[in-house]
Amino acid sequence: MAAAERRGAVEGPAQWDWELTPLESVGPLRFGMRITEVAEVLPGMTELRRFQADPSSPETLGVEFGTGREEPAVYSYFVDGRLFCVAIDAVHVPQVTLWRRGLTACVPADLEQFLLHADGYGVLDVSYGPRANPGVNGLGLVVRVQEVADGVVTRPVMVGRSWADRCTDDWEGAIPECEWVGRPWPHAGETESWPPPGRQTHWSGWRPPF
């Protein structure tokens, strides 16, 4: 299987080359960790802010870590004080790999073909959520896109074993609402962002934090 082509480089030292161990960990971050434990294994980063991550789930806490002021790198999500979801910023460190294939800052169509190729050989079981984002429930992995200066690149979102069931379903899965907001997958149609301007939501005044 060919490596996914990357658009630009994710900058950072070698310590920020992270391997995804599906359903268990992302680099040094193990699902189930407490906030203090997460902070301890990210010595090159600082906590930038905390925010409510889902308007329908007040107990879901988002904590953003970065390598400098206003340079977010890792979005970590906690429920009952335990880490259950991690998303990686497409511009800053770290680079996350699966089987030595990069997942961060890739050309969306290329990474999608990598996943589908593995699906065709029975290695993965790729599925798509209502807004057409590809992912693999068995890996606890969803691939989103993030806008950068020259277009959109991939942003991996990963959950632990207890939260992987239907994680690719943006309506019923465990991934927080804020990680579904913004640009849809490039094949999702003509909509520039979700939700479209003027669309009624169930958010009751809540606004996504990014």
N, C-alpha and C positions, 0 to 999 in steps of 0.2 A: 504494500500500500504506500502510495507516495505521501510524503510529508505535506501538511497543509501549508500553502504559501502564505507568507506573512506580509502585511502592508506596513512597512516601516519596522522599527525595532522598539521593543520594550526596554527602556534604559534601566540599568541597575547592576549591582555587583552580582557575582556568581551565587552568593547566598540566597538570592531571590529567584533562583531557578527551582521551582517547586514541582514535585511529581504528585499527581492525583492518584491516591489509593482509593478506588471507588467505594463509597459508603462509609469509609473509615476516617480518612484524613486528606487534607490539602497541604502539602509541605509540612510545616511544624504544627499546623492547626488540626487537632483531633476533634471530631464532632463529639459533643458532650462536655467540652471544656467550659469553665466559668470565665467571666470577663477578665478577672485578674490573671488567670492562667494564659489566656490569649495574649494579653499585654506582655507577659514575661517572655514569651517565645518570639516576640516581634521587637527585639532590642533596637533595630534601626528605624523603627517607626514610632510615632506618637499618636495618641488618641486625639482626633480633631473635633469630634462632636458625637452626641447621642441624639437619637430621634425616634419617634414612633414610626414603625415601618409598615403598618397596615391599618387603615381606618376602621376595619371591622374586627380587629384583634388588638385591643389596647395593650395586652400583655406582651406583644411582640416588640422587642427592643432592637433597634439598629445602632451599631457602633462603627464609626468610620475611622480607620487608621490611615496615616499617610507618612510620606518620607520628608515632608516639609510643609510649610504653611500653604494652605489651599492646594495641596497636591495629594488628593485622595488616591489610595492604592488598593486597600482591602476594605470591603464592606462585610461586616460580620453581624449575624442575626441570632438573637437569643430568645428562647421561650422558657419560662420557669428558671431563668438564670443559666441555661445551658445552650451552648453553641449548636445550632441545627442547620445553618445555611451560611455559605460564603460566596461572595461575588468578587470578581477581580476587575479593577479598572483597566480599560484597554490602552491607556496612555502611559501610566507609570508602572513601576514594578509591582508584583513579580510576574514572571512568565510561568504559566502552568502547562505542564505537558501530561499527556496520556499515552503510554507506550512509546515515549520519545517523540510524540507528535505534539506540536504547540497548539494550544487552545486559545491563547490570548493574542489579540490584535491581528487575527488572520483575515484574509479576504473571505467574506461569508460564503460565497458560492463554492470556494475551494474546500473549506472545512466541511461544508455540507456534503460534498462529494466524497470526502474521506469517510464520513460517517455512513453514508449510503453504500459505499463500496464494502465496508466491513459488514453492514447489514446483509448485503447480497451474498456474503460468504458465511452467513450464520453466526458471525462473531458478535454482532450487536442486534438490537431490536429497536430501530429508530421510530419514533412517533412524533406527531405534531400536535401542538395545542390549538385552541380556537383561533389564536392570532398568528398561527403558522410558524411558531418558533420550534426548531428541531431539538430533540433531546432523546435520552435513553433512560427510562425509569430504572432499569436494572443497574445503572451506574450512578444514579442520583444526579444526573447531569442535564442541564438545559443550556443551549447556546443562544444568547441574545446578541443584539448589535448595539453599538455605541457610536455616536457621531464624533468624528475627528476632523481635523482641518481639511483633509482631502477626500472625505466621504464617510463611510461607515466601516467599522471593523468589529470583530467578534469579542464578546464579553462572556466568559464562562460563569455559570451560576451552579453551585453544587450543594447537595444536601446529604445528610447522614442516613443510615439505613432505616431508622424508624420513621423518616419523613419522605422516603423515596417513592412510596406508592402514589402513582398518578402525578408525579412531580412535574411532568411536562404539560399537564392540564392547568392552564392559567386561571381557571375558574374553581377547580376543586382541589388542586394540589397545595402543598404546604409553603411554597415559595411566597414571600411577602409581596403584597400588591405593588409596592414601590418599584420592585425589580421588573415589573411588566410594563410600566409606563414609559412612553417615549417612542422611538422609531420601531416599527414592526420589522419582522424579517423581510428582506428585500422582495421575496416572492409573494408577499401577503396582499398585493394589490396596489391601488393608487393612494391609499391613505398615507399621509406624511407622518402622522404620529398617532399614538393612542393615549387617551381618548381623543377623537376628533374635536376641533374647536366647537363649543356650544353644546356638546353632548351631555345629557344629564347623567350623573353618576350617583352612587350610593355614599359618597364620601362625606356629605354634610359639612362642608367647609374645610375638610382636611386637604392639604396640598402635598404632593410628593416632595420629599426633601432634596431631590436632585433631578 
